[in-house]
Amino acid sequence: MSGAAPVGDARARRSLLPALGALSAFGPLSMDLYIPALPQLGRDLHTTEALAQVTMSACLIGLALGQLLWGPISDRYGRRRPLMWAVGGFAVASFVCAVSPSIELLILVRLLQGLCGAAGMAIARAVVHDVYKGSEATAGFATLTAISGAAPVLAPLLGGALLTFTDWHGLFVALGAIGALLLLTAALFVPETHPLAERTTGGLGNDLRGIGAALGNGPFMVFALTLGLASAGFFAYLQMSSFVLQNQFGVDAQGFALIFAMNSGGIVLGAWISRRLARRTGERRIDGRRIVLTSLSLGTAAAVAVLLSALLHSPLPWLLAPLFVLVGLHGVNNPTLTALALSRITRGAGSASAVLGTLAALLGALLPPLLSHAGVSATLMGATMLIAFAAALALLAATGRITRARG
């Protein structure tokens, strides 16, 4: 625990959530900073739109599989040391991305970058589970979402600004520098929160049992799959919007960065709403499950509006308005479903957190590129988001008996 104050220290407790929020931003940082450069990257490396998207998907797959690695490791060795190892690896991988001469090498290193970055996401959730309970946990996860939600607000703006005097190589150099700053943040502000008495023992078999226990927990899995499906709709936006707005609507890189930042501001607003509702949940017993059902219903309606605006070839504002709603609802769904899922876990929070994050990242990594093989369009983006939100809504609505208790 050297290098950081214990979590019981009042000053350390005040700084813990902001630090965890920054560390949980690996996903948006890894993708959103260079989203404005995706079309340029594809041209420079002489590749297709689908393969350019695979550089994002490779990172997402790393973020998914890496959580299955780091979650159990943090259950066995504690939260702090594995976090430090992984954040350092993320910084190194980012610098290697900057000098990748081919799309094949870039995809490989992006996978490694995601594997390292996954620790920040999985371990941050596990630390919140260690420290906070009940409605405080929901509020804590909402704070993480709000802080990490600032990353997609700032990252594309920074990326667009950097593109005025550098190219996509320079954006990965910036990611490496950010990784180094996050390593310093972890060293200074994240103490050990997983007591020795609660750590797992044994080898790989015991780690797999922890993952298996989460997979066999019915209510946990319903919430995890619901989050995964809703996140697939959000990742469809992340991976397709640059091609839709820049290629189909003629928006330049800086204009896209501004639109992307405005939409990402909706995530911060959604997380603020989630935090407020969490506090009311503790006081007035508002059903967290009902909050998500309402959010998913609004998301499904907004996705229908996006699809209709694409099919009718409506002007850009008619597409952007419902898109803002869809993106903002991620700030409600993510913390609320995370808290609902992890509230069903009593031991092995790192493994459960890994399963939760892996499902969301894998669905988001695989679905959009598979559907984009013939090219990206606003119609495809709207249809993908509609399928994802409608499926999440149907799943949660159909499993009321399993999930209603303790919601």
Secondary structure as UniProt FT lines:
FT   TURN            2..3
FT   TURN            7..8
FT   HELIX           10..23
FT   TURN            24..25
FT   HELIX           26..32
FT   TURN            33..34
FT   HELIX           35..37
FT   HELIX           38..44
FT   TURN            45..46
FT   HELIX           49..77
FT   HELIX           80..98
FT   HELIX           103..131
FT   HELIX           134..162
FT   TURN            163..165
FT   HELIX           168..189
FT   HELIX           196..198
FT   HELIX           204..215
FT   HELIX           218..243
FT   HELIX           244..248
FT   HELIX           253..284
FT   HELIX           288..311
FT   TURN            312..313
FT   HELIX           316..342
FT   TURN            343..344
FT   HELIX           349..371
FT   TURN            372..374
FT   HELIX           378..398
FT   HELIX           400..403
FT   TURN            405..406
//
